[in-house]
């Protein structure tokens, strides 16, 4: 089966989201480009953050885009994987900390 929901060619079509709602699309792209400009964080640091977040939200388009972007900005594969591990640790930790809610409820019901 060569058809699937995710089509990597669609990433190049991202700028076309303005076709259905130009005003909001233009505002998004203006804001988006501002977010990734160097400020307190470098563009490279922001790209690594974006790569980690992309894995957390499981966006294959973002993973493709920020894998390329981080490499272009001089990140090593080791740096990229470390960022992914940070994202994975936060994601799994957030699941586990919600276990406290389960423990509280179980203890309350067991009284």
N, C-alpha and C positions, 0 to 999 in steps of 0.2 A: 504494500500500500504506500504510494508516494504522496498522498495528500494527507495533510494534518492541519490542525488548527493554527499552530504557530508557523508563520512563514517569515523567515528572516528578511526577505525582500520588503516586507511591510515597514521595517524600521526606516527605510529611506522615504517612505510616504508620510512620516510623522508630521512634517511641516504642513501637510495638506489638511490638518485638522481645522485650520482657519476657514476652509471652504464652507462649512456648515454654520459657523458662528465666528465671523471675522473679528469682531470687536473683542470677544473674550479670548479667542486664539491669539490675537496680537498682544493682548495684555499678558497672557500666560508666557509667551515667548520673550517678551521684554523682561518680565520678572525673572524667568528661568535663567536668561543670560546674565542678569545682574547677580543672581545668587552664586554663580560659578566664577565670578571675577575674584581676583585676589583681594583679600581684606585682612582680617586678623588671621585667617588661614590662607595658605598658598593655594593656587589652582590645583596643584598636585595633591595636596592633602584633601581638598574637597572632592577630587576625583576618586580617591581611595575610599572616602566616606560613602560616596555614591555607589561605588562597586559593592561595598559591604551591605548597604541598604537594599540594593538591587537583589542580592541573594536572600535577604530577609523577607522581602515582599514577593520573591520568586518571579521576577519579571525577566523573561528571557531576552526581550529587546534591550532592556537596561543592562543586563549582564553583558550582552554583546557590545553595546555602545561603550560602556565604562571599562571593559577589558581592553578594548582598543585605545580608549582615551588615556587610561593609566599607563599603558605601555608607551604611548606617544609622549607622555609627560615624564618619562624616565623611571617609572616604577619597575622594580624587578618582580619576577614571578613569585619569589619568596615574600615580598611585601604584600603582593596581592592576596596570596593565600593566607597570610597572617590576618589581613583585614577580614577575609571571609570567616576565619576561625573566631575572630572577635564577634562578628555578627551572629555566628552559630551559638556562641557561648551566651550572648544576651538573649537570643531567642529561646534557647533551652532553659536558661535561668528564669525567664519570665513564666514559662510553663510550670517550672518547679515551685516558684514562689506562690503561684496560685494554689499549690497543694496545701498551703497554710489555710486557705479558705475552706478547703475540704476537711482538713483536720479539725478546724474550729467547729464546723457543722457536725462532723461525726461525734466529736466530744460532747457537744450540746445534746445531740439526739441520744447518746448513750447514758446520759445522766438519769 
